[in-house]
Amino acid sequence: MPVTSDRLSRATSSSSGPPDRGSAGTPDLFVYGTLALDDVVRTLIDRVPASEQTSAPGWRAARLPDLPYPGLVRDSEAEATGRVYTDLSETEWSVLDAFEDPTYSVEVVRLRSGRSSLAYVWPDEVLADSWTTGSLEGADMQAYLERCSRWRAGWETRSGSG
């Protein structure tokens, strides 16, 4: 599935401007939660993409009810920290887009670095507190990595990849 899948193409066309594109020619992706964890992204796409540390003013990585991962929500008092991946291939974009909860929408987000990037944004209910990478530690992190590994194996079977 090319990076111009329905969700991604809607994000680009509905924004006030297109996202910046990285060295692979694909849109940049701002990650602020589990996809910002090296072990998670390596489990999903076999590498840690080139990235820059940055943040998104006016956004918060919020804890979600009964879920181990966060959602990016608008919050004028906050600034979500994360990184922007600048060299995702179309195949890697397809994997990450398939992996993400279908509740997310894809929006263009302006970053502190001045770049415009696509990000997975949460449109539903969130908790009042913010999510941090410390939210997944020890056994919780191991369980999440196993979940990612099982998901990837199933995705490869369904998509004929691998």
KAKAZI-V764029 format. One record per backbone hydrogen bond with DSSP energy under -0.5 kcal/mol. NH is the residue of the N-H (numbers start at 1). CO is the residue of the C=O. Records with the same first field share a line. If there is no record, write none. Layout:
# KAKAZI-V764029
NH = CO / CO
This chain:
# KAKAZI-V764029
5 = 2
9 = 5
10 = 6
11 = 7
12 = 8
13 = 9
14 = 10
15 = 11 / 12
20 = 116
22 = 26
23 = 86
24 = 86
25 = 22
28 = 20
29 = 85
30 = 118
31 = 29 / 83
36 = 33
37 = 34
38 = 36
40 = 37
41 = 37
42 = 38
43 = 39
44 = 40
45 = 41
46 = 42
47 = 41
49 = 47
52 = 84
54 = 82
56 = 80
57 = 55
58 = 78
59 = 56
60 = 73
62 = 60 / 71
63 = 129
64 = 69
67 = 64
71 = 62
72 = 120
73 = 60 / 71
75 = 58
78 = 75
80 = 56 / 59
82 = 54
83 = 31
84 = 52
85 = 29 / 83
86 = 50
87 = 50
93 = 89
94 = 90
95 = 91
96 = 92
97 = 93
98 = 94
99 = 95
100 = 96
104 = 101
105 = 121
107 = 105 / 119
109 = 117
111 = 115
112 = 55
114 = 111
117 = 109
118 = 28
119 = 107
120 = 30
121 = 105 / 119
122 = 72
123 = 121
127 = 63
131 = 61
135 = 132
136 = 133
137 = 135
140 = 137
141 = 137
142 = 138
143 = 139
144 = 140
145 = 141
146 = 142
147 = 143
148 = 144
149 = 145
150 = 146
151 = 147
152 = 148
153 = 149
154 = 150
155 = 151
156 = 152
157 = 153
158 = 154
159 = 155
160 = 156
161 = 156
